[in-house]
Amino acid sequence: MDLATLLVQVDDVLYTWLLIYLLAGSGIYFSIRTRFVQIRRFKDAMNCMMEKKEGDKGVSSFQALMIATASRVGTGNMAGVATAIIMGGPGAAFWMWLMAVLGSASAFVESTLAQIYKKKEGDSFKGGPAYYIERALHARWLGIIFAISLIATFAFGFNGLQAYNIVSAFEVYVGNLQESILPTVIGVILAVCALVIFFAGDVIGKISSVLVPVMAGLYILIGVFVIITNITRIPSVLALILADAFDFKAVFGGFTGSCMVLGIKRGLFSNEAGMGSAPNASASATVSHPAKQGLAQIISVYIDTLLICSTTVFLILLTGDWAFSGYSGIPLLQQCVSRVIGPIGIHFVTVIVCLFAFTSIIGNYFYAEANILFITKNKTAMTIFRIAAAIMVFIGAGNSLDVAWSLADITMGLEAVVNIIAIVLLGRIAFAALDDYEKQKKAGLDPVFYEGSIGLNDTDVWKECGLTPDTSPAGQPGPRL
């Protein structure tokens, strides 16, 4: 059995028998326990997203959102969606949308927990699942396991895949990539550029906050154009998606390759809700209340799946005979766009893919670095890690399709299992923080948090307010855990 076949089989077992239930179950559980905060507090989430930074340390809520979105919004929104539709059918889009809505509640919980248990390091904040697992569950060993799984996922699995997808965008220009020197050339260029940014460090948030809105806006713009020019076909496309989503054969026939499994799998790869990645960016934000960053991350999930993934869905289903085109992944998307706006569409998609993938590489590194620091602060170890991460970008550029996707799926799945277990066990803390936030909003206040308001006494940052239950911002003790 070769490596590609083995990885595909492990990938199928992991998602078919475990993750599909964990992801859907936790999303439903958190939605019910937060009373569907992702819908009730949508307006608040929009306001929190644009809130200015509190103080002069850390990054703003918007920058944290953009770092998270930079990692979420990558070639998975394009190649992943295209692959899911070709392999699982149009119904995969519905399951992606459903998981985005349910998963955004998980995103709220994990990002709120990351804010509560973040740590100050110099003029910035660090945090994420490894940190709240260690502090709140008193299990550093489990935090280290999570950190290692995240590093493997983002620095090696995901970044290798992003490099592969950049290379695949050039297949339309050179034909057979395996016989071309192009993967090597692109791999070297990507690795060098990545290494420069990895060592620059503090520019990651600034680069992401500029590039992500621009590239997402351009891509959505072309999607809007395609929708408007094919407006009469929208009802039939939606009917096709819904019919396929609930077709017994499409959902359960060959379950590992069904529209449900592929929709959930590609949805998780795309929006990362509940996976434990975005909390690493959420912890870096300087906000007055942890729930604010939890709410902001709901918007990141919506941007990723309901806007950008949906753009890809309609670009494919509204343009041409996608089912018999002979293309898949990025080449399929390039051909679909070119049918609408001409040959320039191929070049447009190529540029957008390169921007999406490269900003994902930057965001992915940000997450991995935070978890390296959780394990060790040794400068030599950090230097070795940065070089290894850049080498993986180079190696990924020459991967095959099956190896690239399966490796990313497996490492992502293992990371998600650890985080979902942790946030289910710690969910009550996030629920209490949400109650505290909503009490203060009801009292007409701009919510300000301190640990005693929800009965905690083990955070690093939130005790600095120097408040007691008698002098809480809402004038009363918060909910006790």
C-alpha positions in Angstrom: 0.0 0.0 0.0 1.5 3.4 -1.0 1.5 6.5 1.2 -1.3 8.2 -0.7 -3.7 5.2 -0.4 -2.9 4.9 3.4 -3.5 8.5 4.1 -6.8 8.5 2.2 -8.0 5.5 4.2 -7.1 7.0 7.5 -8.7 10.2 6.5 -12.0 8.4 5.6 -12.1 6.5 8.9 -11.4 9.6 11.0 -14.2 11.7 9.5 -16.8 9.0 8.9 -16.7 7.4 12.4 -15.7 10.3 14.7 -15.4 13.9 13.6 -18.7 14.1 11.8 -20.5 13.4 15.1 -18.2 15.5 17.3 -18.5 18.6 15.0 -22.2 18.4 14.4 -22.9 17.5 18.1 -20.8 20.2 19.6 -22.2 22.8 17.2 -25.8 21.9 18.2 -24.9 21.8 21.9 -23.3 25.2 21.9 -26.0 26.7 19.8 -28.7 25.5 22.3 -26.7 26.5 25.4 -25.9 30.0 24.1 -29.5 30.4 22.9 -28.2 30.7 19.3 -25.9 33.6 20.1 -24.7 33.5 16.5 -28.1 34.7 15.4 -29.3 36.7 18.5 -26.2 38.8 18.8 -25.4 39.2 15.1 -25.6 43.0 15.4 -23.3 43.0 18.5 -20.9 40.8 16.6 -20.7 43.3 13.8 -20.0 46.1 16.3 -17.4 44.1 18.2 -15.6 43.4 14.9 -14.9 47.1 14.3 -14.2 48.0 18.0 -11.1 50.0 18.6 -8.2 48.6 20.6 -8.3 48.9 24.4 -5.0 50.3 25.5 -1.7 50.2 23.7 -0.9 46.5 23.9 -1.8 43.6 21.7 -3.7 44.0 18.4 -7.1 45.4 17.7 -10.3 43.2 17.5 -10.3 43.9 13.7 -6.7 42.8 13.3 -7.3 39.6 15.3 -10.3 39.0 13.2 -8.2 39.5 10.0 -5.5 37.1 11.2 -8.1 34.5 11.9 -9.8 35.2 8.6 -6.5 35.1 6.8 -6.0 31.5 8.0 -9.7 30.6 7.4 -9.9 32.2 4.0 -7.6 30.2 1.8 -7.6 27.9 -1.1 -10.0 25.6 0.8 -12.7 28.2 -0.1 -11.9 27.6 -3.7 -10.2 24.3 -4.4 -11.9 22.6 -1.4 -15.4 23.7 -2.4 -14.8 22.8 -6.1 -13.5 19.3 -5.0 -16.4 18.7 -2.7 -19.0 19.5 -5.4 -17.3 17.3 -8.0 -16.8 14.4 -5.6 -19.9 14.7 -3.5 -22.4 16.6 -5.6 -24.0 20.1 -5.2 -25.6 19.0 -1.9 -22.2 19.4 -0.2 -22.8 23.2 -0.3 -25.9 22.9 2.0 -24.0 20.9 4.6 -21.2 23.4 4.5 -23.7 26.2 5.1 -25.4 24.3 8.0 -22.0 23.6 9.6 -21.0 27.2 9.4 -24.2 28.4 11.3 -23.9 25.6 13.9 -20.1 25.8 14.1 -20.1 29.6 14.7 -21.4 28.9 18.2 -18.4 26.7 18.7 -16.2 29.5 17.4 -17.8 31.8 20.0 -17.0 29.5 22.8 -13.4 28.7 21.9 -12.5 32.3 21.2 -14.1 33.6 24.4 -12.2 30.9 26.4 -9.0 32.0 24.6 -9.5 35.6 25.7 -10.3 34.6 29.3 -7.1 32.6 29.7 -4.7 34.6 27.5 -1.3 35.5 28.9 0.7 38.8 28.6 4.0 38.4 26.9 5.8 41.8 26.6 3.6 44.2 24.7 1.4 41.5 23.3 -0.9 38.6 24.4 -0.6 34.9 23.6 -3.2 32.3 24.1 -5.4 29.6 22.6 -6.6 26.1 23.4 -3.2 24.9 24.7 -3.3 27.7 27.2 -6.9 27.2 28.4 -6.4 23.4 28.6 -3.4 23.9 30.8 -4.9 26.6 33.1 -8.5 25.6 33.3 -8.2 21.8 33.0 -4.9 21.6 34.8 -3.5 19.4 32.1 -0.3 20.8 30.6 0.4 17.4 29.0 -2.9 17.6 27.1 -2.1 21.2 26.2 1.2 20.0 24.7 -0.5 17.3 22.7 -2.9 19.9 21.3 0.0 22.3 20.6 1.9 19.6 18.7 -1.2 18.7 16.7 -1.8 22.3 15.8 1.8 22.8 14.7 1.7 19.7 12.6 -1.6 20.9 11.1 -0.8 24.5 10.3 2.9 24.7 9.8 3.2 21.4 7.9 -0.2 20.0 6.7 -2.0 23.3 5.8 0.9 25.3 4.6 2.1 22.4 2.4 -1.5 22.3 0.9 -1.6 26.0 0.4 1.7 25.8 -1.6 0.3 22.9 -3.6 -2.8 24.9 -4.5 -0.8 27.9 -5.7 1.2 25.6 -8.0 -2.1 23.9 -9.2 -3.3 27.4 -10.3 -0.6 27.4 -12.9 -1.5 24.0 -14.4 -3.6 25.7 -17.0 -0.6 27.6 -18.3 2.0 24.7 -18.5 -0.1 21.5 -18.7 1.4 18.6 -16.9 3.0 20.0 -13.7 4.9 16.8 -13.0 6.9 17.3 -16.1 7.6 21.0 -15.4 10.2 22.7 -13.3 7.5 25.2 -12.2 6.6 23.5 -8.9 10.3 23.8 -7.8 10.6 27.4 -8.9 7.3 28.4 -7.2 8.3 26.4 -4.1 11.6 28.2 -3.7 10.0 31.7 -4.2 7.2 30.9 -1.6 9.6 29.4 0.9 11.9 32.5 0.8 9.0 35.0 1.0 7.5 33.0 3.9 10.8 32.8 5.8 11.2 36.6 5.6 7.8 37.1 7.0 8.2 34.4 9.7 11.2 36.2 11.1 9.5 39.7 10.8 6.8 38.6 13.2 5.1 41.8 14.2 4.0 42.6 10.6 1.7 39.6 10.3 -1.4 41.4 11.7 -0.7 44.5 9.5 -0.3 42.4 6.3 -3.4 40.4 7.0 -5.6 43.4 7.9 -4.7 44.9 4.4 -4.7 41.9 2.1 -7.6 39.9 3.5 -10.3 42.5 2.9 -9.0 43.4 -0.5 -8.7 39.8 -1.8 -12.0 38.7 -0.3 -13.7 41.8 -1.7 -12.4 41.2 -5.2 -13.5 37.6 -5.2 -16.9 38.3 -3.9 -17.3 41.1 -6.5 -16.7 38.6 -9.3 -19.2 36.2 -7.7 -21.8 39.0 -7.5 -21.2 39.7 -11.2 -21.8 36.1 -12.1 -24.9 35.9 -10.0 -26.4 39.0 -11.5 -25.7 37.9 -15.0 -27.2 34.5 -14.3 -30.0 35.7 -12.0 -32.7 33.7 -13.7 -30.9 30.4 -12.9 -30.6 31.0 -9.1 -33.8 29.3 -8.2 -32.9 26.1 -10.2 -29.4 26.0 -8.7 -30.8 26.4 -5.1 -33.3 23.6 -5.9 -30.5 21.4 -7.2 -28.5 22.0 -4.0 -31.4 21.2 -1.7 -32.5 18.2 -3.7 -29.0 16.7 -3.7 -28.5 17.5 0.0 -31.4 15.3 1.0 -31.1 12.7 -1.7 -30.6 9.3 0.2 -28.0 8.1 -2.2 -26.1 11.4 -2.2 -26.1 11.5 1.6 -25.6 7.9 2.6 -24.4 6.1 -0.5 -20.7 5.4 -0.2 -20.9 7.4 3.0 -17.2 8.5 3.1 -17.6 10.2 -0.3 -21.1 11.5 0.3 -22.2 15.1 0.0 -22.7 15.2 3.8 -19.3 14.0 4.7 -17.5 16.1 2.0 -19.5 19.2 2.9 -18.7 18.9 6.6 -15.1 18.0 5.9 -14.5 20.8 3.5 -16.6 23.2 5.7 -14.3 22.4 8.7 -11.2 22.9 6.6 -12.5 26.2 5.3 -14.0 27.9 8.4 -12.1 25.9 11.2 -14.9 26.5 13.7 -14.4 24.4 16.8 -11.0 23.3 15.6 -8.9 25.3 17.9 -7.1 27.5 15.4 -8.8 30.9 15.5 -8.6 31.2 19.3 -4.8 31.7 18.9 -5.6 34.9 17.0 -8.5 35.8 19.3 -6.3 35.7 22.4 -4.0 38.4 20.8 -6.8 41.0 20.7 -7.0 43.8 23.3 -10.7 44.1 24.3 -12.6 45.0 27.4 -14.6 41.8 27.6 -13.8 38.3 26.3 -17.2 37.8 24.8 -16.5 40.7 22.4 -13.8 38.7 20.6 -16.0 35.6 20.7 -18.7 37.5 19.0 -16.3 38.9 16.4 -15.1 35.4 15.5 -18.7 34.5 14.6 -18.4 37.1 11.7 -15.2 35.4 10.6 -17.0 32.1 10.1 -19.8 33.8 8.2 -17.3 35.7 6.0 -15.5 32.5 5.2 -18.3 30.1 4.5 -21.5 32.0 3.9 -19.8 34.6 1.7 -16.6 33.3 0.2 -17.4 29.6 -0.1 -20.9 30.5 -1.4 -19.2 32.6 -4.0 -17.3 29.5 -5.2 -20.5 27.4 -5.2 -22.4 29.8 -7.4 -19.4 30.4 -9.7 -19.2 26.7 -10.4 -22.9 25.8 -10.5 -24.0 28.9 -12.6 -21.3 28.7 -15.2 -21.0 25.9 -17.8 -21.4 22.2 -17.6 -19.3 21.6 -14.4 -20.2 18.0 -14.0 -18.6 16.9 -17.3 -15.9 19.5 -17.7 -13.1 17.1 -16.8 -11.6 19.6 -14.4 -11.5 19.7 -10.6 -10.1 22.0 -7.9 -8.6 25.3 -9.0 -8.5 24.5 -12.7 -12.3 23.9 -12.6 -12.8 27.3 -11.0 -10.6 29.0 -13.5 -12.5 27.5 -16.4 -15.9 28.5 -14.9 -14.9 32.1 -14.4 -13.4 32.4 -17.9 -16.7 31.3 -19.4 -18.3 34.4 -17.9 -15.6 37.2 -18.3 -13.4 35.6 -20.9 -9.7 34.5 -20.7 -8.9 37.2 -18.2 -10.9 35.2 -15.7 -8.2 32.5 -15.7 -5.6 35.1 -14.7 -7.9 36.7 -12.2 -8.5 33.4 -10.4 -4.7 32.7 -10.4 -4.0 36.0 -8.7 -6.7 35.5 -6.1 -5.6 32.0 -5.4 -2.0 33.2 -4.8 -3.2 35.9 -2.4 -5.6 33.6 -0.6 -3.0 30.9 -0.2 -0.1 33.2 0.8 -2.1 35.0 3.5 -3.2 31.6 4.8 0.5 30.6 5.0 1.1 33.8 7.1 -2.0 33.2 9.4 -1.1 29.5 9.8 2.4 30.4 10.9 1.0 32.8 13.5 -1.0 30.0 15.1 1.9 27.6 15.0 4.3 30.1 16.5 2.0 30.7 19.5 2.0 27.0 20.2 5.7 26.6 19.9 6.0 29.3 22.5 3.6 27.4 24.7 6.0 24.4 24.6 9.3 26.2 24.8 10.6 29.8 24.6 14.1 28.6 23.4 15.2 30.9 20.7 17.2 28.2 18.9 14.1 26.0 18.8 12.1 28.9 17.3 14.7 29.5 14.6 14.7 25.8 13.7 10.9 25.7 13.6 10.8 28.8 11.3 13.2 27.2 8.9 11.4 23.8 9.0 8.1 25.6 8.3 9.6 27.3 5.3 11.0 24.0 4.0 7.5 22.4 4.3 6.1 25.2 2.1 8.7 24.2 -0.5 8.0 20.5 -0.2 4.2 21.1 -0.3 4.6 22.8 -3.7 5.6 19.4 -5.2 3.0 17.2 -3.5 0.3 15.2 -5.2 -3.4 16.1 -4.9 -4.3 13.0 -2.7 -1.3 13.4 -0.3 -1.8 17.2 0.1 -5.5 17.0 1.0 -5.4 13.8 3.1 -2.4 14.9 5.2 -4.1 18.3 5.9 -7.4 16.5 6.7 -5.8 14.0 9.1 -3.7 16.5 11.1 -6.7 18.9 11.2 -9.0 16.1 12.5 -6.7 15.1 15.3 -6.4 18.7 16.4 -10.1 19.2 16.3 -10.8 16.1 18.5 -8.6 17.5 21.4 -10.1 21.0 21.2 -13.7 19.9 21.0 -13.3 17.7 24.1 -11.7 20.7 25.9 -14.3 23.3 25.0 -17.2 20.9 25.9 -15.7 20.5 29.3 -15.0 24.2 29.7 -18.1 25.5 28.0 -19.8 26.6 31.2 -17.1 29.3 31.6 -17.9 30.8 28.2 -21.6 30.6 28.9 -21.1 32.5 32.2 -19.0 35.2 30.3 -21.8 35.6 27.8 -24.3 36.0 30.6 -22.1 38.6 32.2 -21.7 40.5 28.9 -25.5 40.4 28.2 -26.3 41.7 31.8 -24.0 44.7 31.3 -25.5 45.4 27.8 -29.0 45.2 29.3 -27.9 47.8 31.9 -26.8 50.1 29.1 -23.1 49.7 29.8 -20.1 49.0 27.5 -19.2 45.5 29.0 -16.0 45.3 31.0 -14.8 42.0 32.4 -13.0 40.9 35.5 -12.6 37.3 36.6 -14.5 37.6 39.8 -17.7 38.5 37.9 -18.1 34.8 36.9 -16.4 33.2 39.9 -12.9 32.7 38.6 -9.7 33.4 40.3 -7.1 31.8 38.0 -6.7 34.1 35.0 -3.5 36.1 34.3 -5.0 39.3 32.6 -8.5 39.9 33.9 -7.6 40.3 37.6 -5.7 43.5 36.7 -8.9 45.4 36.7 -8.7 45.3 40.5 -12.5 44.9 40.8 -14.5 42.9 43.3 -18.0 41.6 43.0 -19.2 44.6 45.0 -17.7 47.0 42.4 -18.4 45.1 39.2 -19.2 47.1 36.1 -22.8 45.9 36.2 -23.0 46.8 39.9 -23.6 43.2 40.9 -21.7 39.9 40.9 -21.9 38.0 37.7 -23.1 34.4 37.3 -21.2 31.9 39.4 -19.8 28.9 37.8 
